[in-house]
């Protein structure tokens, strides 16, 4: 990871792409209920807010480990959201 700006961009791009994928699913499945897909969007927004708050935390002792943990959390939560999108019916 190069710097904090790149981490913020990664968070924005990953979660933005997930939200976009949900919108594409909704557009292609207009006959299906959107409650589950809307919940995925809400979860992505909450995840974005949580991760950006952690990035902006100035109290971290070891910055490198702190940002690495945030990056790992982004990957874990992003994969979970993608799995939820894939399981939409």
Helices and strands as residue ranges (DSSP letters): H 4-28, H 35-55, H 63-86
